[in-house]
Amino acid sequence: MTNVNIRNMLGLREVVNVSGTMTGLGASIAVPEVAEAMSRILPQFVEINDLQRRASAVIARLTGAEAGFVTASCSAGITLAVAGCMTQDNLAAIERLPDTTGLKNEIIVQMGHVVSYGAPVDQAIRITGAKPVLIGQATSAFEHHLEGAINERTAAAVYVVSHHVVNYGLLELTRFAEICHERNVPVIVDAASEYDLRGFLEAGADVVLYSGHKFLGGPTSGIVAGPKEMVRNTFLQNAGIGRGMKVGKESIYGVMAALEAWERRDHAAIRAREKSYLDLWREALGAYGGVSAVIEADPTHNPLDRLRVTIDPTVAHITAWDLVDALARGNPPVIARDHEVEHHYFYLDPCNLHPGQEEVVAKRLGEELDKARASNEIIATSLSDRNRRRFDTLRRWPD
């Protein structure tokens, strides 16, 4: 059965992912060690809390934290960590959430960090019954904004590290944490898609949350890491609102395997291979007028580059978003990173390709650009209609 094409069997499209570690595409390619570990533990019974203790030791070793545990996702980690800061280890309060009567219940977030990763960051906070307190403006936050927001009702502050956030004009983590700690406010860092497993705690975070299924190549999951007391208070939420965010034995053990594989991974060799893909695509696109291809570093300083492809539709005869959509409709579908496509560019991310797929991407780019060049008119559809169709598709599910 190992050679069975699961996607064909289920009637699913064979997607080529140059978008990155996106949850909507399955996040990442699980490393072989993870698949093996999960298959080994699935037939066995274990005591979940004891397995989480074993996971805590691995998480602590890799992150430098005192303790950790595995939850359903990084988003779940935000919710549980916020709840833990409000209830501490009060079991009665844990069972009462989202009723926060008598608890500190304000959570500070910079306005420029309130983004959507598929759902709004502030909703992950509000699920607990907490009140998000947004500071600053969309493109600026200063020390006085943070200092002025902290009061006797402040339970914690959340700091988001993501390519989605505004990357200028906001407080950087070290100073953000210093101000919070001067007033005894813990800092929770959402670092879902980050390579750096140690730097955020070293920079002043109290609890750091990672995705287990993005760069780590593990199962769908989230990792909570931090000091023992805060991690315990967060873990205790599994007796309350965290019940619906639980993970099975296979995910816990799969994350352990992913972390240990990460420790052994040849990161330099992977970076060199990915760079060769970017060079291939840049060279292929160089033959087309109206197309500019530039290698750019990751905005949150992960050791990863992407190819930024900028389209001049008057010369290339197609808009950036129409090219992205054509790639996605084709055979095979090539899904690009298009979160800023209204600015006439998109990205090609090399981190999630199987061997040989880099050539498929180059070929598909050429096919669609050749069609556009042969067109008598510029292929330019309505961007607003495109955005509307995305949500119409969601509303039609499952039909």
N, C-alpha and C positions, 0 to 999 in steps of 0.2 A: 504493500500500500504506500510505501514511501515515495514512489515515483508518480503517484496519482496527482494530477493537476487539480487541486481543490477548487480553484476559481472556476475552471471550466465545468467541473462537476456541479457547482452551485449556480452556474449561470451568471457569474460575476465577471466584470471586465478585468483584463490583465493590465493593471495600471503600472506605468513607469513613474516613479515618484522623484521629481526634482523640485519638490516644494519644501522638503525638510522633514523634521520630526513632528508632523501634524497628526493630532489625534484622529481627525476625520478620515485619514488614510491608513490608520492602524499604527501610527506613531513612528515605529522603526522596525528594522529587521532584528528579530531576537537572535542573540548569539547562540551558537550550538550548545554551549554549556548550560544555558537556561532551559532550552527545550529538553535536554537530557535530564536535568535536575527535576523539572516539573513532572516528567513522565515517571520518574523513579518514585516520587512521593505520593502521586495520585492514588495508587492502590492501598496506601497505608493509612492507619489511624494514628493521629498524634494529638497531644495536648497543646492546643493552639497557643496558650499563654507561654508555655515553656518554649515552643518554637520561636515565639516573638522574643523571648529572652536571648535565644541563640542569634537571632537576627540583630538584636541590639548590640551584641559584641562585635559583629562584623561592621555594622554601621558606625560604631564608635571608632573602630580602627581606621576606617577609610576616611572619615570626616573630621576626626579629632574631637568629636563630641564625647560627652560622658555616657550618653545612652541614645537609643533611637527605637523606632518601630516602623512597621509597614502598614499602610492604610490603602484605601481604594484608589486614590489619585492625589495629585498635588492640590487640586481644588478641595478635596476632602480634608487634606492637611491644614489648609487655611482655616476651614470651619472648626476643626477639632482644636487647633492651637488657640484660636480666639476663645472658644468655649472654655478651654483649660485655664486661660488667664482670668476669666470671669469667675469660675466656680472654685478654682484651686482643687482640693481633694474632697470637697463637700458633696457627698453622695446624694443628699436630698436636693441640693441645688442642681446637680447634674441631671437628675430625673425631672426637674421642673422645667428645664429649658425647652422652648424658647422664652419662657417667662423669666425675666431677669430681675424681678422685684427684690430689692435689697442688695443687689450686686452692682459693682462697678460695671458699666456696660457701654462705655464710649470707646471706639477704636479709631485712632487717627490714621489717615491715609493722605498722601499728597494727591491733589486733584489730577495731576498729570500721570499718576499711577493707576487711576481708575479706568482700566481698559477691559476689553473682552478677549478672552482666550477661547471663545465658544459660548461663554456665559460671562456676565459682568463680575469683576473682582469683588465689587461691593456686595453683590448678592451672596457670595460665599460667606461674607461677614454677617449679613442680615439674617441668614438662615438660623443663626444661633440666638436671635433675639437682640443682638447688639446693635448699637447705633453707629454707623460710620460717620466720622467727623472729617470732612474734606477740607484740607488746608491749602492755601495759596490759590493760584489760578491754573488753567490748563497748561501754561508754558512757563510758570514761575512759582517758586516757593522759597521763602527765606526763613532765616532762623526765628524771626519774631512771629511768623505764622505758627511754627511748631510750638514755641514757648507759650504763646498766647492761648493755644488750644488745650494744653494740659491742665487738668483740674482734678478735683477729688473724685470725679466719676470716671476718669480715664483708666481703662483696664490694660490697654496695650496699643502698640502702633504697628502697622503693617507696611512693609517696604517691598515693592515689586521690582524684580529684575527681569526684563523682557525686551525683545525687539519692538514690541508694541508700544511701550511707554515713550513719553517725550524724553529725548536724550540730551536736553540742554535746559538750563535755567532752574533745575530742581536741586534739592539738597542731596548731596552724596551720602552714601551709607555711613561712613565713619562719623561724620559730624551729626547726622540724624540720630545715630545711636548714642553719641556723647550727650546730646541734649536730653534725650529720653532717660538715660541712666542717671543723669544729675537729679532727675525728679522721680526716680524709682519706677519708670515705665519700661516694661519689657518690649523688645523689638522682634517681630516675626518677619522673616524674609521668605518671600516666594521666589525661589530660584529654579523653577520647574525645568527649564531647558538649558541649564548651565553645566559646563564641564567641571568647573572648579568646586571640588567637594570640601575644601577646607577654608578657602579665603573669606567667606562671608562670616563665619564664626570668628575668625581672626580679626575681621573688620569691625566687630562689635555686635553682630546679631546674637540674640539669645536662643531663638529656635530658627532652624533653616529647613525649608521644605523643598524636596527634589522630586522630579518625576522618575519613577523606576523604569518607564518604558520609552524614554526618548534617547538621549545619547548613551545611556547605560545599556540599552538593548535588552531590557528585561520584560516581564509581563506588565500588563496594565496595572499601575500601582502608584502609590506615593510614598515617600520616605520622610519621616519626621526625625530630626536630629537636634540635640541640645543638652542642657544640664539635666541631671537625673530627675530633680523635682518637677521641672516644667514638662519633661517628657512623660513622667508618670501622670501628671494632671491632665495632659492631653490624651494619653492612652485610656484613662478612666472614662472618657466620653463614649467609649464603646458600650458602656452600660446605659447610655442615654441616646442623644441624637446621632452618635456615631454608629449605632447598630446597623443602620441602613448603608453604611460606608465600609462595612467589614470586608476583609479579604480572606480567601481560603488558604489552606496549607500550601497549595501549589504556587500561589503568588508570593507568599512569604519566602518560601525556599527558592523560588525563582529569582527574587531580588537578591538574596544572599549569593546565589551563583553569579548573577550579573555583576555585583560589586567585586567579587573575587576575580572574575574574568577581566574586569576593568583594570584591576591592579596589575594583571599580567600583560595587558594589551600593548602592542607595539604602536603607540600613538604616532610616532614620527613616520613610520611606514604608511600608515593610513593617510596621513596628511599629504605625503608625497603622491600617493595614488590619486587622491582627490584633486590635487593640483594638476595632474596630467589630464583629468577630465575637463577641467576649466580651460586649459590650453587648447584642447581639441575643439571645444565649442567656440571659443573665441576665434580660432583660425577659420572654422567653418562659416561663421557669421561675417567674417571679414570680406567675403565675396559679394555682399549685398549692400547696395546703397540705401541710405536712410536707416541703417542699423549700426548702433554703437555698442560694443561689448567691452566692459571694464571689470577687472577682478577687484572685489571689495572685501575688506575684512569684516568679520561679524561685529555688529554694533555693541554687543555686550562683552566683547573681548574673549569669546570662546576661540580656541585654536582652529578656526574654520573660515575659509573664504568662500564667497559665492560670486557668480557672474551676473553683473547687472546689465541687462539688455534694454537699451533705450531705442525707441522706435520713432522716427519722423514719418508720419503717415503720408505726407505729401510726396515723399520720395519712395518709401517702401510699399505704398499703396495699401496699407493696412494699419489699423490702430494697434497699440500694444495689447488692449484687452481682447480685440478680435483675434489676434494671433494666439494669445493664451487659450481662448475658447476653441479655436481650430485645433490646436495641439491636443486639447482635452477630448475633443470629439473623435479624433482620428483612430487609426488602427496601427499600433496599439495606442491607447490614450497616454499622453504625456502630461502630467499635472505639474505646472510651474507655480512658483511662489508669487502671488499676485496681490498682496495686501496693499500695495501702493500704486496699483496699475493706472489709476486716474492721472498720475503724473507722467504717464507715457513710458513707464519702464516696468519691468518685472525681473525676477531673479531666478537663476538656475542653481539649485543647491545640490552638491555632489555626494552628500553623506549617506544616502539610502539607496544606492544602486547595486544590483547584482552584476557580476562580471559580464561584460559585453553590452550592457544597457546604455553605457555612455555613447556607443556608436549608434544605437537606436535613436537616442535623443538628437544627435547631430543630423541624422538622416531625416527625422521628422521636421526639424527646424527648416531644413532645406526644401522639403516638399511643400510646406505651407508658405514659405517666402517666395518660392517659384510660382505658386498659384497666384499669389497677390501681385507679383511683378507682371504676370500675364493678363491681369485684370485691366479692363479699360477704365474702370472707376475705382476710387479709393474704397476699400472695405471698411466702413465706419458705421457701426450700429450704436444705438443709444446706450450710454453707460448707465443711466437711471433705470432703463428697462432691464438691463443685465442684472443690476442689483436686486430689482424687484423679483426677477425670475428665481433667484437664489432662495428667497424666502417662500415663494409660491411652491417650490419643490418640497420644502420642509412641510408645508401645510398639507400637501397631497399625500404624504406618507401615511400608510404603507402601500397605497395603490400605485 
